[in-house]
């Protein structure tokens, strides 16, 4: 059985899972912890879509956006004083954003090579 998807999608799923669960070991409760969990879940969901649709540029853009937002989160929500939580957000946010950019490049190449891999080209067939 062949593994589906690119390596960057699988690593993004792992990083998204770590981001989604990180509030539990940092005890970052309230809105900042909830937003870290939501951004991690968005990363997992978008990466799963990218595995099933290798030409979905929109899902790779969502991964990139979630990574950038996770990176900026400690400054936006003012939890830079919690060093462990801020370092986790900065590190995982940067990793997720870089993986999203790598995925964007790969997805665009897949669409150029095979336009059937894109979202818009899958039309239902009438019988």
C-alpha positions in Angstrom: 0.0 0.0 0.0 1.4 3.4 -1.0 1.2 6.3 1.3 -0.8 9.2 -0.1 0.2 12.8 0.1 3.4 14.8 0.3 5.7 14.8 3.3 5.0 18.4 4.0 1.3 17.7 4.6 2.1 14.9 7.1 4.5 17.1 9.0 2.0 19.9 9.0 -0.6 17.5 10.5 1.9 16.6 13.3 2.7 20.3 13.9 -1.0 21.2 13.9 -1.7 18.5 16.4 1.1 19.8 18.6 -0.2 23.3 18.3 -3.8 22.2 19.1 -2.7 20.3 22.2 0.0 22.8 23.4 -2.3 24.8 25.6 -2.7 21.8 27.9 1.0 21.5 28.9 1.5 25.3 29.1 -1.8 25.9 31.0 -2.6 28.7 28.6 -6.3 29.0 29.4 -8.9 31.3 28.0 -9.0 32.9 24.5 -5.2 32.5 23.7 -5.3 28.8 24.4 -8.5 28.3 22.6 -7.2 30.2 19.5 -4.1 28.1 19.5 -6.3 25.0 19.5 -8.4 26.3 16.7 -5.4 27.2 14.6 -4.0 23.7 15.1 -7.3 22.2 14.1 -7.4 24.4 11.0 -3.9 23.2 10.1 -4.9 19.6 10.5 -8.1 20.0 8.4 -6.4 21.9 5.6 -3.5 19.5 5.5 -5.9 16.6 5.3 -7.6 18.3 2.3 -4.2 18.8 0.7 -3.5 15.1 1.0 -6.7 14.1 -0.7 -6.5 17.0 -3.3 -2.8 17.6 -4.2 -3.7 20.5 -6.4 -5.8 22.4 -3.8 -3.9 25.7 -3.6 -6.6 27.1 -1.2 -5.9 24.5 1.5 -2.1 25.2 1.3 -2.9 28.9 1.6 -5.0 28.1 4.7 -2.0 26.2 6.2 0.3 29.2 5.5 -2.2 31.7 7.0 -2.7 29.6 10.1 1.1 29.4 10.6 1.6 33.1 10.2 -1.3 33.8 12.6 0.1 31.3 15.1 3.5 33.0 14.9 1.9 36.4 15.5 -0.4 35.2 18.3 1.9 36.0 21.3 2.1 39.6 20.3 -1.5 40.0 19.2 -2.9 38.5 22.5 -0.1 39.7 24.7 1.1 36.4 26.2 4.8 37.0 25.5 5.4 36.9 29.2 4.5 33.2 29.2 7.8 32.2 27.7 7.1 28.5 27.0 3.7 29.2 25.4 5.1 32.1 23.3 8.1 30.0 22.2 5.8 27.1 21.2 3.6 29.5 19.2 6.6 31.1 17.5 8.3 27.8 16.7 5.3 25.8 15.5 3.9 28.9 13.7 7.1 29.3 11.8 7.2 25.6 10.9 3.6 25.5 9.8 4.0 28.7 7.7 7.2 27.3 6.0 5.4 24.0 5.3 2.4 25.9 3.9 4.7 27.8 1.5 6.4 24.5 0.4 2.9 23.0 -0.1 1.8 26.1 -2.2 4.7 25.6 -4.5 4.0 21.9 -4.9 0.3 22.4 -5.3 0.8 25.0 -8.1 3.2 22.6 -9.9 0.6 19.8 -9.6 -2.1 22.0 -11.1 0.1 23.0 -14.0 1.0 19.4 -14.6 -2.5 18.0 -14.2 -5.4 20.5 -14.1 -7.8 17.7 -12.9 -6.2 17.9 -9.4 -7.6 21.3 -8.8 -10.9 21.9 -7.0 -12.7 23.7 -9.8 -12.2 21.1 -12.4 -14.2 18.3 -10.6 -17.6 18.6 -12.1 -20.3 16.0 -11.6 -20.9 13.8 -14.6 -24.5 13.6 -15.8 -25.6 10.2 -16.9 
